[in-house]
Amino acid sequence: MLYQSKSRLWHSLAVLGDLTPEDLHLDPVEAAENQEFVWEDLCSEYDAENLCLELERLSAAGQEYSAEFWSFERVWRRDEYNHYIGFQRLYALLYGESEESVTQRLVARPADFTPFHDFLTDEFKLCLMLAYDELCTTRAYAHDMPFYLAFQQPKIAEWMHKVRGDEALHYLNALRVAQTRHRDRLGEAEPILWQALELDLASKEYQATFLFDHQGPSYSPAILRGCVETVIDQIHKTR
C-alpha cells in the first residue's frame, strides 16, 4: 500500500457527554441567529454516511477503488460519524430537540448524487474533490470558531478544535491518495479542481450528499476559490 491514512481516535461524547443546557452561556439571540448554520453542519457530518453508502453501491456494481482509497474512507467515515454525534448533542442542548427527533429528520432526507457521477466514478477526481471539500470545511470551522468560543465552555472549544483537526487530516489524506496512487495523472488536477469549484458554485440546493454543503458566510466564493488554489499549489510542489 502506497499511503496509509492518518487519524486520531477520540470520541465526541467523551468531551461533551456531561454538558447540560445550563452549561451553555450563549446569548439566546446569537443561538437563534446561528441555528440554521449549526443544523447545516450537523447534516453535513451525518451525510458522510450517505456518501459512503453510495460508494459501496457503486463498488458492488463494478466500480473499482484502490486499497489506499478504502483506507482513507474507513478513517474518514468513522471520524465524520463521531463529529455528527457531537453536533447532534450540541444541537439538542441548544435548541431543545431530542436527539431521536434529530436523527429522524436526518434519515428522512433523500440523497441525490446525480450531479457528482463523473467524480464518484473516477477515483482520482473523487480524491481531489474530497481534498477540496475537506479543506473548505477546515477553513470554515476556523472562521466559525468565535461562535463556539462564545459558549464560554472549554469543553465545546476543545471539541471544535478536535473536529477541525480531523478535517485537516482528511484533506491531507485525500490529497495524498491522489498524489501517490495516481501520480501519473497529476497533470490533470488543475482543470479537475476548477471543474469542482464550478460545480460547487452552481449548486442550487444541497441534496444530503455531504459534498458541497457550502452555505453561509463561512463559504464565500473567495474562500472556496482560495481552497482550490491551495490544493493546486500543494500538487505542484510534489510533481
C-alpha positions, 0 to 999 in steps of 0.5 A: 500500500502506497499511503496509509491514512492518518487519524486520531481516535477520540470520541465526541461524547467523551468531551461533551457527554456531561454538558447540560443546557445550563452549561451553555452561556450563549446569548439566546439571540446569537443561538437563534441567529446561528441555528440554521448554520449549526443544523447545516453542519450537523447534516453535513457530518451525518451525510458522510454516511450517505456518501459512503453508502453510495460508494459501496453501491457503486463498488458492488456494481463494478466500480473499482477503488484502490486499497489506499482509497478504502483506507482513507474512507474507513478513517474518514467515515468513522471520524465524520460519524463521531463529529455528527454525534457531537453536533447532534448533542450540541444541537439538542442542548441548544435548541431543545430537540431530542436527539431521536427527533434529530436523527429522524429528520436526518434519515428522512432526507433523500440523497441525490448524487446525480450531479457528482457521477463523473467524480464518484466514478473516477477515483482520482477526481473523487480524491481531489474533490474530497481534498477540496471539500475537506479543506473548505470545511477546515477553513470554515470551522476556523472562521466559525470558531468565535461562535463556539468560543462564545459558549464560554465552555472549554469543553465545546472549544476543545471539541471544535478544535478536535473536529477541525483537526480531523478535517485537516487530516482528511484533506491531507489524506485525500490529497495524498491518495491522489498524489501517490496512487495516481501520480501519473495523472497529476497533470490533470488536477488543475482543470479537475479542481476548477471543474469542482469549484464550478460545480460547487458554485452552481449548486442550487440546493444541497441534496444530503450528499455531504459534498458541497454543503457550502452555505453561509458566510463561512463559504464565500466564493473567495474562500472556496476559490482560495481552497482550490488554489491551495490544493493546486499549489500543494500538487505542484510542489510534489510533481 
